[in-house]
Amino acid sequence: MAPEKAPAKKGPPKKGMWKLFEKTGDTLKRKNKSCPKCGTGFFMANHADRLVCGTCGYVEYTKKK
């Protein structure tokens, strides 16, 4: 008899895609900054104290409040 599997743990709730965009009139604009090295279409991840590009690894540190 095989041991029973533990129930899968659920992670934190995922962000909705609608939180990543701002709506102004009839247009949508991405909230995240695009990478200056990679160009348009490559967006930087927003961490607590920095912005990071996942493609090239470029990092911009933000000021502490």
Secondary structure, 3 states (H helix, E strand, C coil): CCCCCCCCCCCCCCCCHHHHEEEECCEEEECCCECCCCCCCCEEEECCCEEEECCCCCEEECCCC
